[in-house]
């Protein structure tokens, strides 16, 4: 999962245009919303679209989205579990 986690961090920096942040500087369990990067609902929607488009996964409820987008690690875990056909 290390490569996937790295890729997700890189995409997050790129799509959010975080010029002063490097992917390797981000913690794997750093919150994305609120106290972490302080993402808002538009940023959240962009994350949903990116995961669905790039990884073929589906986030079909607000509750699932809250779990998936808790941190970069939870995003990577969701993608891995979805690919393996495991419940999320």
N, C-alpha and C positions, 0 to 999 in steps of 0.2 A: 504494500500500500504506500510505501515511501515515495515512489515515482508519481503515483496518482495525487498524493497530498502536495507534492512540490508543484505539479501541474496546476492544481486547483488554486494554490497560492499565487502562481504566476498569472493565471487568468484573472484573478481577483484584482491584482495590481493593475494589469493592463486595461481591463474593462472599466474600472473605476478611476483610471488615470491618476493614480496615487504617485505623483512624481517624487515625493520625498520619502517613499517607503519602498524597501526592497523585500521581495518574497521571503528570503532567508531570515529577515529580521522579525517576521511575524511568528508568534507562538502558535503551536498546533492546536492549543485549547483556548486561544484568545477569543473572547466574545466578539461577534461581528456587529451586533446591535447594542445600543446603550453605551455602557462604559468602555467597550472595546474600541472598534473603529468608528463607532457612532453612525452606522449606516441607517438610512431611513427607508420608508416603504418603497420608494422608487428603486433604490438600490437593491432591496429585497426582490422585487419583481425581476430586475435584471439578472439576479442570481438564479432565480427559478428558470428563466428562459435559457440561460447559459447551460445549466445542468441538463435540462430537457433536450436542448438542441445538440450539445456536444457529447452527451453520455447516454442519451436515449432512455432516461428515467422519467418518471412521472410523479409530480408532487400534487396531490389532488385534494389536500385539505390544509387549512390554516394550522391545525395542530401538528400535522406532519412537517410542514414548513418550519415551524418553530423548533422542532427537534433537529431537523436536518441542518438548519442554519445557525445552530448554537455556536459552532466553531468550525474552522477548516477541517479538523479531524472528524467531526460528525458528518460533514459533507462527504469526505472521502469514504467514510464507513458506509454511508447510505448508498453511494455509487457501487461500492464493492458488494454489498449485500444484495442490491438489486440485480447486479450482473450475475450473481451466483444463484438467483432465484430464492433467496432467503427472505423471510418476512422482515419488514422494517418497522 
